[in-house]
Amino acid sequence: MNRSDDIIKRQKAAELNDCRELVEVQSGNEYQIRKLMEQFPQYAWKYAEGITIPGYMIKIAEQVSEEFDGVRNIPTDLFPCEYFRVIDHSTPTELAIQPKRFDKTEEQLRRKMQIHYEDDQDRIRIPSCQLFPKVACAVRIENMWYRGKLENVADLSPWVYVYLVDVGMSRQVAKSDIRYLDSKFGHYPPMVARGRIRGAFIQHMDYDKVDRFRYVVKDLNYLTRCQIISTVEPYEVNMFHPKYELLNVCSFLLVPRHGLPSVEGIWPPKVIARELNRENGVESDENDDSGADSDDFIGDEEDGDDGWNFQEDSDCFLRSFSPATKVFRVVDENFQIERVENERLVFLTNDDMRQKRREIETYRKHSLKQLPEKWMVFGTSCAVLHEGILKRAAIYRINDHSLNLLLVDYGINIEIAKSEVFSLPNEEPVNSEPQLTLVSLASFDFIHYSRVEVIRQLLPTGTLVHFERERRSKDIPTKGDLFLRDGTSVEQIVNETISDRNLDLECLDIVPFCGYTEYNRDLHRDQINLDFSYTRESSIIYKKSKLVASKF
């Protein structure tokens, strides 16, 4: 019997084995670390399993990646921006970034470590038998103490390699400078994350580009706004100016082989680029990388003169809407109910928003052009005549002969024929942000059909309300509590109504009868979607990070 047959036989035997007991392998670094954690609980041997990058950025990146599965040219305006400090910027493909929100925590941690290890005592020096890879430790470099993680340890050498988890780089240090890490310092997750500029490849780097990149980061005082594109470390990063969100400071690294450079504000995906080339009489092949978001540079870089020639008087159409204004940034807090989707999504407006909405709806309809089919992609802004009124919309689903649209100023989903959708020019007032804000009722843990009905009866369109934000809630929709104008809590009235009607919200055995109207189908979909946040197709449109003007 050969080896492969023996393995197949063992696999079949394992499948028939009913034993499912956990077996601990008493070897390897992980086992040694578990033993040390039991023997010396006063020290930290592993760092907390927290995530350095804000969770919502990873979640949106994952959602967008699933939405555009297999598509390389994902519109970058779907990703949010956050402030990051660039801790290490050796090359564009090797970055160490720290969320700016960690500034105060990192400063306090550094100060506490210097005080704690000021009296350098030999009793907290780690013996050689406990020095092996993945062990958390404190390390002294130039009389400063840092948190580290051992990487490479040689038994006979007096030196070890340590990864500084709050700096994002490795250093060779003497074993005599390694100390036990006190448990109170191990509760903090690593302060930095490793990343790389999206679309920058080491084979396309030269000294001039690397030096220019370092100068740009230094000139920004090491503070930038970043988008996280991927979900695993090292993360792919889009880096923007801290004051001008539309200004990609690394666009000089992203020059494609043909056509225009990847300047933020121009978004022609490869499919559209080829179509434009064909219409303009420019030859292109399968290896043409004219798309502005192209990340697959084939062949040598060259400044092609056969790209598109955009004239100064070219029409400029709106690619997508900017994000909805967060409720705590709205100056006029005299809110009115626009629509109640469910407990997790309530649309509010005020007088200023309604006035701007009226100005938008009186925009000259006769000047609008039909939306070309090649522009019909997720998130594209457009206009549609709905109930005899011009309303702004965004595409969230493409069917064979129709489009599913979100009326961004109303929060309503509709379906309409492709021939009845128009493109929007990038001009006032139609290029403004959605004229509503989104909130979530924090006191209700899950979505329930009966409670949604009670809330809708209590809060019809136009009801005057006051919103109090939950502490530290900054997402869209923003969590908090709603109150009527007389100060009565909406939560209190809803709970009293549910009690008076003897509704058992914990009972899931009986599903309320529902007809086949579109209204009720939405309710059922929300009832099943208990973890409503990013799973609803149209909700991510309100979470977009910026406005992108596209010339075609």
C-alpha positions as CSV (number, residue, x, y, z in Angstrom):
1,M,0.0,0.0,0.0
2,N,1.5,3.4,-1.0
3,R,1.3,6.6,1.0
4,S,-1.7,8.1,-0.8
5,D,-3.8,5.0,-0.3
6,D,-2.8,4.9,3.4
7,I,-3.9,8.6,3.8
8,I,-7.3,7.9,2.0
9,K,-7.9,4.9,4.3
10,R,-7.1,7.0,7.4
11,Q,-9.5,9.8,6.2
12,K,-12.3,7.3,5.8
13,A,-11.7,5.9,9.3
14,A,-11.7,9.4,10.7
15,E,-15.0,10.2,9.2
16,L,-16.6,7.1,10.8
17,N,-15.1,8.0,14.2
18,D,-17.7,9.5,16.6
19,C,-15.1,10.9,19.0
20,R,-15.0,14.6,19.0
21,E,-12.9,15.4,22.1
22,L,-10.5,18.3,21.9
23,V,-6.9,17.2,21.9
24,E,-4.2,19.6,23.0
25,V,-0.9,19.3,21.0
26,Q,1.8,19.7,23.7
27,S,4.4,21.3,21.4
28,G,5.0,24.5,19.5
29,N,5.1,28.1,20.5
30,E,1.4,28.5,21.2
31,Y,1.5,25.6,23.7
32,Q,4.5,27.1,25.4
33,I,2.8,30.5,25.6
34,R,-0.3,28.9,27.2
35,K,1.9,27.3,29.8
36,L,3.6,30.6,30.6
37,M,0.2,32.3,30.9
38,E,-0.8,29.8,33.6
39,Q,2.5,30.0,35.5
40,F,3.0,33.8,35.3
41,P,-0.5,35.4,35.1
42,Q,1.0,38.8,36.3
43,Y,2.7,39.2,32.9
44,A,1.2,39.5,29.4
45,W,2.4,36.9,26.9
46,K,-0.1,37.7,24.1
47,Y,-1.7,40.9,23.1
48,A,-5.4,41.6,23.2
49,E,-7.3,40.3,20.1
50,G,-8.7,43.8,19.3
51,I,-8.7,45.2,15.8
52,T,-6.6,48.3,15.1
53,I,-8.6,49.5,12.1
54,P,-12.1,50.8,12.9
55,G,-14.5,47.9,12.6
56,Y,-17.0,49.7,10.4
57,M,-14.3,50.3,7.7
58,I,-13.5,46.6,7.6
59,K,-17.2,45.8,7.4
60,I,-17.9,48.2,4.6
61,A,-14.8,46.9,2.7
62,E,-16.1,43.4,3.1
63,Q,-19.6,44.4,2.0
64,V,-18.4,46.2,-1.1
65,S,-16.0,43.3,-1.9
66,E,-19.0,40.9,-1.8
67,E,-21.1,43.3,-3.9
68,F,-18.5,43.6,-6.6
69,D,-17.2,40.0,-6.5
70,G,-14.7,39.4,-9.3
71,V,-14.7,43.1,-10.4
72,R,-11.3,44.8,-10.1
73,N,-12.4,48.3,-10.8
74,I,-14.5,49.0,-7.6
75,P,-15.7,52.6,-7.3
76,T,-13.6,54.1,-4.5
77,D,-16.3,56.5,-3.5
78,L,-18.1,53.6,-1.7
79,F,-15.4,53.5,1.0
80,P,-15.3,55.8,4.1
81,C,-12.3,57.9,5.0
82,E,-10.7,58.2,8.5
83,Y,-7.7,60.1,9.8
84,F,-4.5,58.1,10.2
85,R,-1.0,58.9,11.2
86,V,1.7,57.4,9.1
87,I,4.2,55.9,11.6
88,D,6.5,54.2,9.0
89,H,6.7,55.0,5.3
90,S,9.8,53.3,4.0
91,T,8.1,52.6,0.7
92,P,4.6,52.9,-0.7
93,T,4.3,49.1,-0.4
94,E,5.3,49.0,3.2
95,L,3.4,51.3,5.5
96,A,2.6,51.4,9.2
97,I,-0.5,53.5,9.9
98,Q,-2.2,54.4,13.3
99,P,-5.8,55.6,13.7
100,K,-5.7,59.2,14.9
101,R,-8.2,58.3,17.6
102,F,-5.4,56.3,19.3
103,D,-3.3,59.5,19.8
104,K,-4.2,60.0,23.5
105,T,-4.2,56.3,24.3
106,E,-0.8,55.8,22.7
107,E,0.6,58.8,24.6
108,Q,-0.7,57.6,28.0
109,L,0.6,54.1,27.3
110,R,4.1,55.3,26.4
111,R,4.2,57.5,29.5
112,K,3.1,54.7,31.8
113,M,5.6,52.3,30.4
114,Q,8.5,54.8,31.0
115,I,7.4,55.2,34.6
116,H,6.9,51.5,35.2
117,Y,10.3,50.4,33.8
118,E,12.2,53.4,35.1
119,D,13.7,51.3,37.9
120,D,15.3,48.7,35.7
121,Q,15.5,45.6,37.9
122,D,17.0,42.3,36.8
123,R,14.1,40.3,38.4
124,I,11.9,41.2,35.4
125,R,14.5,40.2,32.8
126,I,13.2,37.3,30.7
127,P,15.4,34.3,30.9
128,S,16.7,32.7,27.6
129,C,14.5,29.6,28.0
130,Q,11.4,31.8,27.7
131,L,12.5,33.7,24.7
132,F,10.9,32.3,21.5
133,P,8.8,33.7,18.7
134,K,5.4,35.3,19.3
135,V,6.1,36.1,22.9
136,A,5.0,39.6,24.0
137,C,7.6,41.6,25.8
138,A,8.9,45.1,26.7
139,V,12.0,46.2,24.9
140,R,14.5,49.1,25.5
141,I,15.7,51.0,22.5
142,E,17.8,54.1,23.1
143,N,16.6,54.4,26.7
144,M,12.9,54.3,25.6
145,W,10.6,51.4,26.4
146,Y,8.3,49.9,23.8
147,R,5.9,47.0,23.5
148,G,7.2,44.3,21.3
149,K,6.7,40.7,20.0
150,L,9.6,38.4,19.5
151,E,10.2,37.3,15.9
152,N,13.5,35.5,15.4
153,V,15.5,34.1,18.4
154,A,18.8,32.3,18.1
155,D,19.9,30.2,21.0
156,L,23.6,31.0,20.8
157,S,23.3,34.7,19.7
158,P,23.1,37.6,22.2
159,W,20.7,39.3,19.7
160,V,17.0,38.9,18.9
161,Y,14.6,40.4,16.4
162,V,11.6,42.2,17.9
163,Y,8.6,43.6,16.1
164,L,7.5,46.9,17.8
165,V,3.7,46.5,17.7
166,D,3.1,50.3,18.3
167,V,5.6,51.4,15.7
168,G,5.1,48.9,12.9
169,M,8.8,48.0,12.3
170,S,11.3,45.3,13.4
171,R,14.5,46.0,15.3
172,Q,17.5,43.9,16.3
173,V,18.1,44.3,20.1
174,A,20.3,42.6,22.7
175,K,18.6,39.9,24.9
176,S,19.7,42.0,27.9
177,D,17.2,44.7,26.9
178,I,14.2,42.4,26.9
179,R,11.8,42.5,29.9
180,Y,8.6,40.9,31.0
181,L,5.5,42.9,29.8
182,D,3.3,43.7,32.7
183,S,-0.3,42.4,32.2
184,K,-1.8,46.0,32.4
185,F,0.1,46.8,29.2
186,G,-1.1,43.7,27.3
187,H,-4.8,44.7,27.4
188,Y,-4.2,47.3,24.7
189,P,-4.3,46.0,21.1
190,P,-1.4,46.9,18.7
191,M,-1.6,50.6,17.9
192,V,-0.6,50.3,14.2
193,A,-1.6,48.3,11.2
194,R,0.5,47.4,8.2
195,G,-0.7,48.5,4.8
196,R,0.3,49.4,1.2
197,I,-0.8,52.0,-1.3
198,R,-3.5,50.5,-3.5
199,G,-2.2,50.1,-7.0
200,A,1.4,50.7,-6.1
201,F,3.7,47.8,-7.1
202,I,7.3,47.4,-6.1
203,Q,8.3,46.5,-9.7
204,H,7.1,49.9,-10.8
205,M,9.0,51.8,-8.1
206,D,12.1,53.8,-8.6
207,Y,14.2,56.1,-6.4
208,D,12.4,59.2,-7.5
209,K,8.9,57.9,-6.8
210,V,9.9,56.5,-3.3
211,D,11.6,59.8,-2.4
212,R,8.6,61.8,-3.6
213,F,6.3,59.6,-1.6
214,R,8.4,60.1,1.6
215,Y,8.5,63.9,1.0
216,V,4.7,64.0,0.5
217,V,4.0,62.2,3.8
218,K,6.5,64.4,5.6
219,D,5.0,67.6,4.1
220,L,1.6,66.5,5.4
221,N,3.1,66.2,8.9
222,Y,2.5,62.4,8.8
223,L,-1.3,62.9,9.1
224,T,-3.5,61.7,6.2
225,R,-7.0,60.6,5.5
226,C,-7.2,57.0,4.4
227,Q,-9.6,54.5,2.9
228,I,-9.3,50.8,3.7
229,I,-10.0,48.8,0.6
230,S,-9.1,45.2,1.6
231,T,-10.1,43.2,4.7
232,V,-6.8,41.5,5.6
233,E,-3.5,42.8,6.7
234,P,-1.5,44.3,5.1
235,Y,-4.4,46.4,4.1
236,E,-4.7,48.1,0.7
237,V,-5.0,51.9,1.3
238,N,-6.1,55.0,-0.6
239,M,-4.3,58.0,0.9
240,F,-5.8,61.5,0.7
241,H,-4.9,65.0,1.9
242,P,-6.1,65.6,5.4
243,K,-7.9,68.8,4.5
244,Y,-9.1,68.0,0.9
245,E,-10.8,64.6,0.8
246,L,-10.9,64.4,-3.0
247,L,-7.1,64.9,-3.3
248,N,-5.3,61.6,-3.6
249,V,-1.7,62.4,-2.6
250,C,-0.4,59.2,-4.1
251,S,-1.9,59.6,-7.6
252,F,1.5,59.9,-9.1
253,L,2.1,56.2,-8.2
254,L,-1.0,55.1,-10.1
255,V,-0.2,56.2,-13.7
256,P,-1.8,53.6,-16.1
257,R,-0.1,52.4,-19.2
258,H,-2.4,54.3,-21.6
259,G,-4.9,57.1,-21.3
260,L,-5.4,59.6,-18.4
261,P,-3.7,59.1,-15.0
262,S,-5.7,57.9,-12.1
263,V,-6.6,61.3,-10.8
264,E,-9.3,61.2,-8.1
265,G,-12.5,62.7,-9.5
266,I,-12.2,60.8,-12.8
267,W,-13.8,57.3,-12.7
268,P,-14.0,55.5,-16.0
269,P,-13.8,51.7,-15.4
270,K,-12.1,49.6,-18.0
271,V,-15.4,48.6,-19.7
272,I,-16.4,52.2,-20.1
273,A,-12.9,53.2,-21.1
274,R,-12.9,50.7,-24.0
275,E,-16.4,51.9,-25.1
276,L,-15.2,55.5,-25.1
277,N,-12.1,54.6,-27.0
278,R,-14.3,52.7,-29.6
279,E,-16.6,55.7,-30.0
280,N,-13.7,58.1,-30.3
281,G,-11.9,55.9,-32.9
282,V,-9.1,54.9,-30.6
283,E,-7.9,51.3,-30.9
284,S,-7.6,49.3,-27.7
285,D,-6.9,45.7,-26.9
286,E,-7.5,43.4,-24.0
287,N,-4.3,44.5,-22.3
288,D,-5.3,48.2,-22.4
289,D,-5.2,49.6,-18.9
290,S,-7.0,52.9,-19.5
291,G,-9.3,52.5,-16.6
292,A,-8.6,55.1,-13.9
293,D,-8.9,52.6,-11.1
294,S,-6.8,49.9,-12.9
295,D,-4.6,48.0,-10.6
296,D,-3.0,45.6,-13.1
297,F,-0.2,47.4,-14.9
298,I,1.0,45.3,-17.8
299,G,4.3,46.1,-19.5
300,D,6.4,49.2,-19.2
301,E,5.0,52.6,-18.2
302,E,4.7,55.1,-21.0
303,D,2.9,58.3,-21.6
304,G,0.5,57.3,-24.3
305,D,-0.8,60.0,-26.6
306,D,-3.7,57.9,-27.9
307,G,-5.9,58.2,-24.8
308,W,-9.1,60.2,-24.7
309,N,-9.0,63.9,-25.4
310,F,-11.5,65.5,-23.0
311,Q,-12.4,69.0,-24.3
312,E,-12.9,71.9,-21.9
313,D,-16.6,72.1,-22.8
314,S,-17.1,68.3,-22.1
315,D,-20.3,67.5,-20.1
316,C,-19.5,66.8,-16.5
317,F,-22.0,64.3,-15.0
318,L,-22.4,63.3,-11.4
319,R,-21.0,59.9,-10.5
320,S,-22.5,59.5,-7.1
321,F,-23.9,61.5,-4.2
322,S,-21.9,62.5,-1.1
323,P,-22.9,60.8,2.2
324,A,-26.1,61.8,4.1
325,T,-25.4,64.4,6.7
326,K,-25.0,62.8,10.2
327,V,-27.8,64.0,12.5
328,F,-25.4,65.5,15.1
329,R,-23.9,67.8,12.4
330,V,-27.3,69.3,11.4
331,V,-27.6,72.8,12.7
332,D,-31.4,73.1,12.7
333,E,-32.6,70.4,15.1
334,N,-36.3,71.0,14.5
335,F,-36.7,67.6,12.9
336,Q,-39.8,66.0,11.2
337,I,-40.4,62.4,10.4
338,E,-40.0,61.7,6.7
339,R,-40.4,57.9,6.8
340,V,-40.1,55.0,9.3
341,E,-38.5,52.0,7.7
342,N,-38.1,50.0,10.9
343,E,-36.5,50.4,14.4
344,R,-33.1,50.5,12.8
345,L,-33.8,53.1,10.1
346,V,-35.8,56.2,10.6
347,F,-35.5,59.1,8.1
348,L,-35.7,62.7,9.4
349,T,-35.8,66.1,7.7
350,N,-36.0,69.7,8.7
351,D,-37.3,72.9,7.1
352,D,-34.0,73.6,5.4
353,M,-33.8,70.1,3.9
354,R,-37.3,70.4,2.6
355,Q,-36.6,73.8,1.0
356,K,-33.5,72.5,-0.8
357,R,-35.5,69.4,-1.9
358,R,-38.1,71.7,-3.5
359,E,-35.3,73.6,-5.3
360,I,-33.9,70.4,-6.6
361,E,-37.3,69.2,-7.8
362,T,-37.8,72.4,-9.8
363,Y,-34.6,71.8,-11.8
364,R,-35.1,72.2,-15.6
365,K,-36.3,68.7,-16.7
366,H,-36.0,69.3,-20.4
367,S,-32.1,69.6,-20.1
368,L,-31.6,66.1,-18.8
369,K,-30.3,63.4,-21.0
370,Q,-31.1,59.7,-20.8
371,L,-28.7,57.7,-18.7
372,P,-26.5,55.5,-21.0
373,E,-26.7,51.8,-20.2
374,K,-22.9,51.5,-19.8
375,W,-23.2,53.9,-16.8
376,M,-25.8,51.7,-15.1
377,V,-23.8,50.4,-12.2
378,F,-24.3,50.2,-8.4
379,G,-24.3,53.6,-6.8
380,T,-24.6,55.8,-9.9
381,S,-26.6,58.9,-9.3
382,C,-29.5,59.7,-11.7
383,A,-32.9,61.4,-11.9
384,V,-36.4,60.0,-12.5
385,L,-39.9,61.4,-12.8
386,H,-41.8,59.9,-9.9
387,E,-45.4,60.9,-9.3
388,G,-44.9,63.7,-11.8
389,I,-42.0,65.2,-9.9
390,L,-38.3,65.1,-10.8
391,K,-36.6,63.2,-8.0
392,R,-32.9,62.3,-7.5
393,A,-32.1,58.6,-7.2
394,A,-29.2,56.1,-7.0
395,I,-29.0,52.7,-8.6
396,Y,-28.8,49.7,-6.2
397,R,-29.8,46.8,-8.5
398,I,-29.7,46.3,-12.2
399,N,-32.3,44.0,-13.9
400,D,-32.7,43.0,-17.5
401,H,-35.1,45.7,-18.5
402,S,-35.5,47.8,-15.3
403,L,-33.5,49.4,-12.5
404,N,-34.1,49.3,-8.7
405,L,-33.6,52.9,-7.5
406,L,-33.3,54.5,-4.1
407,L,-35.0,58.0,-4.0
408,V,-32.2,59.5,-1.9
409,D,-34.2,62.5,-0.7
410,Y,-37.1,60.3,0.5
411,G,-35.6,56.9,1.5
412,I,-38.0,55.1,-0.8
413,N,-37.2,52.2,-3.1
414,I,-38.8,52.0,-6.6
415,E,-38.4,50.0,-9.8
416,I,-38.5,51.7,-13.1
417,A,-37.7,51.0,-16.8
418,K,-34.2,51.8,-17.9
419,S,-35.4,54.1,-20.6
420,E,-37.0,56.4,-18.0
421,V,-33.8,57.2,-16.0
422,F,-31.8,60.4,-16.7
423,S,-28.2,61.4,-15.9
424,L,-27.5,64.3,-13.5
425,P,-25.2,67.2,-14.3
426,N,-22.5,68.0,-11.7
427,E,-23.9,71.4,-10.8
428,E,-26.0,73.1,-8.1
429,P,-28.5,72.3,-6.7
430,V,-28.8,68.7,-7.9
431,N,-25.2,67.7,-6.8
432,S,-25.9,68.3,-3.1
433,E,-26.0,65.6,-0.5
434,P,-29.2,63.7,0.2
435,Q,-31.7,66.0,1.9
436,L,-32.5,63.9,4.9
437,T,-30.6,62.3,7.8
438,L,-30.8,58.7,9.2
439,V,-31.2,57.6,12.8
440,S,-31.7,54.3,14.6
441,L,-33.7,53.7,17.8
442,A,-31.1,52.4,20.2
443,S,-33.6,51.2,22.8
444,F,-35.0,48.4,20.5
445,D,-32.6,45.5,20.1
446,F,-34.2,43.8,17.2
447,I,-36.7,44.4,14.4
448,H,-40.3,43.2,14.9
449,Y,-43.2,43.6,12.5
450,S,-45.8,44.5,15.2
451,R,-43.5,47.1,16.8
452,V,-42.8,48.7,13.4
453,E,-46.6,49.0,12.9
454,V,-46.9,50.8,16.3
455,I,-44.1,53.2,15.5
456,R,-45.5,54.1,12.1
457,Q,-48.9,54.8,13.6
458,L,-47.3,57.0,16.3
459,L,-44.9,58.8,13.9
460,P,-46.6,59.6,10.6
461,T,-44.8,61.7,8.0
462,G,-44.5,65.3,9.3
463,T,-44.5,64.6,13.0
464,L,-42.2,67.0,14.9
465,V,-39.6,65.2,17.0
466,H,-36.4,65.7,19.0
467,F,-33.5,63.4,18.7
468,E,-30.9,62.7,21.4
469,R,-27.8,60.9,20.2
470,E,-26.4,57.9,22.1
471,R,-23.0,58.6,23.5
472,R,-20.2,57.8,21.0
473,S,-22.5,56.8,18.2
474,K,-21.1,58.3,15.0
475,D,-22.2,55.9,12.3
476,I,-25.0,56.2,9.7
477,P,-27.7,55.7,10.9
478,T,-26.9,57.3,14.2
479,K,-28.2,55.5,17.3
480,G,-30.2,57.4,19.9
481,D,-33.7,58.2,21.3
482,L,-36.6,60.0,19.8
483,F,-38.9,62.3,21.7
484,L,-42.1,64.1,20.8
485,R,-42.3,67.9,21.0
486,D,-43.9,67.7,24.5
487,G,-40.8,65.7,25.7
488,T,-42.5,62.3,25.8
489,S,-40.2,59.4,24.9
490,V,-41.2,57.5,21.8
491,E,-39.8,54.3,23.4
492,Q,-42.1,54.8,26.4
493,I,-45.3,55.3,24.3
494,V,-44.4,52.3,22.0
495,N,-43.8,50.0,25.0
496,E,-47.1,51.1,26.7
497,T,-49.0,50.5,23.4
498,I,-47.4,47.0,23.0
499,S,-48.4,46.2,26.6
500,D,-52.0,47.5,26.2
501,R,-52.4,45.3,23.1
502,N,-50.9,42.3,24.8
503,L,-48.3,41.8,22.0
504,D,-45.7,39.2,22.8
505,L,-42.6,40.3,20.9
506,E,-40.5,37.4,22.1
507,C,-42.8,34.9,20.4
508,L,-41.5,33.8,17.1
509,D,-43.8,30.8,16.6
510,I,-46.5,32.6,14.7
511,V,-45.6,34.9,11.7
512,P,-48.2,37.7,11.2
513,F,-50.3,37.4,8.1
514,C,-48.9,39.5,5.2
515,G,-50.4,40.1,1.8
516,Y,-48.4,40.4,-1.4
517,T,-48.1,44.1,-1.7
518,E,-44.6,45.7,-2.1
519,Y,-45.2,47.5,1.2
520,N,-45.6,44.3,3.2
521,R,-42.8,42.4,1.4
522,D,-40.4,45.1,2.6
523,L,-41.6,44.6,6.1
524,H,-41.1,40.8,5.9
525,R,-37.6,41.3,4.5
526,D,-36.7,43.6,7.4
527,Q,-38.2,41.2,9.9
528,I,-35.9,38.4,8.7
529,N,-33.0,40.8,8.4
530,L,-32.6,41.2,12.2
531,D,-28.9,42.4,11.9
532,F,-29.9,45.3,9.6
533,S,-26.9,47.5,9.0
534,Y,-24.9,46.8,5.8
535,T,-26.9,43.8,4.5
536,R,-29.7,46.0,3.0
537,E,-28.6,46.7,-0.6
538,S,-29.6,50.3,-0.7
539,S,-28.4,51.4,2.7
540,I,-24.8,51.5,1.8
541,I,-25.5,54.4,-0.6
542,Y,-26.0,56.7,2.4
543,K,-22.6,55.7,3.8
544,K,-20.5,56.7,0.8
545,S,-17.5,58.7,1.7
546,K,-17.3,61.4,-1.0
547,L,-18.5,63.0,-4.2
548,V,-16.9,61.9,-7.4
549,A,-17.4,63.9,-10.6
550,S,-17.0,61.9,-13.7
551,K,-16.4,63.2,-17.2
552,F,-17.6,61.1,-20.1
